[in-house]
Amino acid sequence: MKSACHGRADVVGRGVLGRVAYARGGQPPTLHEGAPRLTVHMAGDNTEPFTEIWVTDRPVRAGVEGSLVYAEDGDHIFCAVRIDERGVYQDAVQSAYEQAFALLSRLGYTELFRMWNLVGAITGDNAEGMENYRDFCVGRARAFDKWPGRIPAATGIGSLSPGIDLYFLATRAGVPRHLENPNQTPAYKYPKQYGPKSPSFARATHLPAADGTTGTVYVSGTASIVGDDTVHHDDIAAQVDATLANIEALISPGNLREHGVEGGYGLGDLDSIKVYVRDEHDLPLVRARCAEVFPDHADIAYLNVDVCRPDLLVEIEGIAG
């Protein structure tokens, strides 16, 4: 599969695995017109709402299992769940992940390749004084400790309403390779200063193509981190450039070769891009810099939300291939 086809308008004549509306309010996932629909509060007055659509050319079967809403096509599965606001999240996060893993195992989709975790008040504190993102990471790590599969690409980012929205993609068509960045410490090896449990994600995941071409690289939310340290504090221009340099190194032919993948990509090959900007006043600069490096045809969405560390000003994700 070249990609699960991410878009921002309905695709006529194709089956829908899932829709995620990045909107000015949120709603739990439901089945809508035969496919999952999750509405997440990620757009504000200064950014445009959009809908991300995962499509397929194969017949789709959708269902609900507990709080999970999902659709599958025999090769791929989309799954979404919402965790309502609460004082401490880790137990609910662990439970949601374990329910999702159980569903994937039962249906035979054992290769996770992309996950999104949208966390309200991500750098705020929970009822016990722990940062919400660190609280979330504890629950996620506990679930992954019991999962026999490997840790895939993921985004962990702030949202504009309390609670946590999760959605996942998994496959049984080919074996993904999960990629790390030579310039960054793997997130799952971060030291304890970043929380009692390290973040559970790879920097990217490569999904092979059936026709033998390079395939698709799903780039995790990427920020201005070298090793495990935030670099260029309070300098948005430098953080954008460091983020772009990290993505370029990650998807380069040299790094893919190190992971056993032939071929490679550059920034000009990136599409389905989301750019998360912490401070509203930085949006014009970030837009201008992205316009310089990404191709004119690239689908880019800008969102004004908090990033997972208070000293990070921007985060970028996308799909190459």
N, C-alpha and C positions, 0 to 999 in steps of 0.2 A: 504494500500500500504506500503510495507516494505521500499522501497525507489523509487525514480524516476530513479534509476540506473544511477549513475555517472561513467563515464569511460574515458579512454584515447586512445581507439581504436574503430573503428566501430564494432558494434555487429551484426553479420550476422543473418538474419531471424527475426529481431525485428524491430518494427516501431520506428522512431526517432521523438521525440518532439522538440528537439533543439540541436544545436551544438554551442559551444563557443570555438573558437580557441584562445588560449593564445600564441600569436605570436610575431614576431619582427617588426610588423607594424599593423596598424588598418584599418578596413573597416566597414562601417555601416551595420546593419543587412539586409539580403536579404533572399529570399526563394531559397534554393539550394537543388536539388533532392527531392523536396516536403516537405522540413522542414526548419525552420529558421536556419540561420547561422550568428553568430556575431563573428567578428574578432577583438580582443582587443590587444593593444600594451602593453604587460606585460612581455615579455621575452627579455632579453638582451644577450650580448655576453657571459655572465657568467652563464646563466641559460637556460634550455632546453625548447623549445616550446612544447606544448601538446594541445590536443583537448579534451574538456569535452563534453560528450554526454549524453543526457537524453533520455532514451528509454522506450518503452512500448510494451506490448503484445496485445494492442487493436488497432483497426483501427484509423488512424490519419487524421484529417482535418486541413489544414494549410490555412493561409490567411494574407492579409496586410490590415491594417486600418490606414490611415494617415501615420505617421512615424513609427507605430508599426508593427512588424512582429511577428506572433504567430502561434502556433499549439496546438490542443486540441485532447483528446482521449475519452471524455465523463466523465472521472474521474479527469483529471489533465490538466493544461494548462501551456505552456511556452510562455513567451512574452519578446521581446527585443526591445530596442530603443536607439538611439544615439543622444546626444545633442552636436552640433558643438561648437567649441571654441567661446567665447564671453567675453565681459568685465565684465559683472555681470551675474551670472547663476540663481539666485533664481526664477525669473519669468518663465524661460524655464523649470527648474526642476519641479516647481509646475504644469505647463501645461502638461509635459510628464507624471507625476504621475497621474494627473487627467484623462488624456486620457486613460491610462492603467486601472485605476479603472473603468472608464465608460465601457470599453471593457469587463472587468471581470464581472461586474454587468449584462451587457446585455446578456452575454453567460452563466451566472449562476455560475461562479466560485468565490464565495464570500469569500472563506477562503484562504487568502494569508498565505504561510508557509515559504517561503525563498526568499530573495532579495539580489542582488549584485549591488553595486554602485562603479564604477571604475572611479576615479576623477583625471584628469591630473593636475600636480602641486598642489597636495592636500593641502600642507602647504604653498604654495605661496599666494600672495595677488591678489585680483581682482582689477578692474580699480578704485574702490572706497576705496582701502586700507584694505578691509576685507579679512581675510583668505578664500581661496576657499572652504575649507571644511565647514566652518561656513556659508558661502554664500549658499552652497548646502543644508545644514541642514535647513535653513530658508524656502527654497522652498519646501523641503520634508515635513516639519512640517505643513506648510499651507495646503498642499494636504491632509495629514492625519487628519487634523482638520475637514475636510468635509467627510471623509471616515467612514461609519458606522461600519466597521469591526475593528479588533484588530491588534495591531502592531506586526509583526512577526520577526523571526530571520533575520539578515542581516549582510553583510560585507560592510564597507566603507573603501576603500583602494586607494592608489595612483596608477596611470598608467603612462606610459612613453611618452604619447602624449597628447597634449591639447584636451580639450573636456571631456565629461562624457559619459560613457557607462553604461546602466542599463539593467538588466534582472531579471525576476521574475518567481516564480512558485506559482500556486494556485490550490486548489482542491475543489471538491464538494462531495468527498467520505470520510466522517467522519469529525469530528470537531477537529482541532489541539488545543493543549494547549501550550501557550507561557510561557517559563520558565525564571526565574530570578536566579541570583547567590546569595547565602546568604552572600558572602564576598564582594559584589559589590553593589553600588548604582545603581538602574535601570537607564539606560542611559537617558530615557525620563524624569528623575527627576534631572538631573545634574543642578548645580547652574549656574547663568548667567556668571560666569567667563569663561565658555567654549563656550560662544557665545549667541547671542540674542534668539536663539531657540535651545532647547536640541536635541540631536540625537534621531531619531524616530526608535528604534529597540528593540527587546527583546534579551536576552542573548542566547536563543535557542528556538526552536519550536519542540514539540513532535507531531508526526503524528501517530495515532493509527493503529494497524494492523488488517486486517479483520479476522484473525484467532485467535484473543484474546491474542496473545503474546505481549511482551512489546512494540513493534512498533519501530519507528525510531526517533532518536533525531538529528536534524539539528543544529549544533553548530555554532553560529555566529563567526565572526572574534573576537578573544579573545586576550587580551594583559595583560601587567603587571600593572594592575590597582586594587587597593584595596580601597573600598569605591568609591570615585570619583577621587582619587589621583594616579598619576603615581608613582610607587615605583621602587627602584633600578636604579636611574639615572646613565647612562654611564656604566652600568655593564651588559653586554649582557648575561653572564651565569646566573646571578640572575634573569634577566628579563625572560629568557626562563623558568626557574624553576617556577617562579611566574605565568607565563601564563599557564603552564601545571597544576599547582595546582588549578588554577581557573577552567580549563576545568574539572578536576577530580571532584571537588566539584559540579560543575554544573550538570554533568550527573550521579552522584552517586545515589544509591537507596534511600538514605535519602532525597536528594533534590527532586527527582522525586515524592516520596511519599508526600512531602509537597505540591506538585502541583496536587495531585490526580491521579498520575500515578504509577501503580505497576511495580516492577522490577527496573532495573537500569543497568548502565554500568560503565566501567573503561577505562583508557587510552588504554588498550589492545584491546578494542572493536572498536576503532576509525579507520575509513577508509576514502577514498576520501579526503585526507588531503591536504590543501594548507598551506604553511609556507611562510610568507612574511617577508623579512629581509631588513632592511633599508640600512645597510652598507655592501658593498661587502666583506670586509675583515672578517666579522663575519660569513659568510656562512659556512666555515668548522666546526666551533664550534657548530653552530646550527644544522647542519646535523648530527654531531656525537651525540649530546644529544638526538635528535629525534630518531636516530637509537637505542638508549638504551631503550627508553620507548614505542615506537610503535612497533607492531608486524611486522615480516619480510614480511608478505604478504600484508601489508598496502600499498596502492597507495598514494605516497607522491610527491607533486610538490613543488619546491622551486622557489621563485620569489624575485628578488632584486628590490624592489620598496619602495617608501616612505609610512610611516604609518600615521594615521590621527592626531597624535600629534608629534611635533618635538622631544619630549623627549622619545618617544616610539621607541624601536629598533627592535621589532619583534611582529608579530601577527600570530595567528594560528586558522584555522577553520577545520571542518571535519564533518563526519556523523557517528553516532553510531547506530548499529542495523542491 
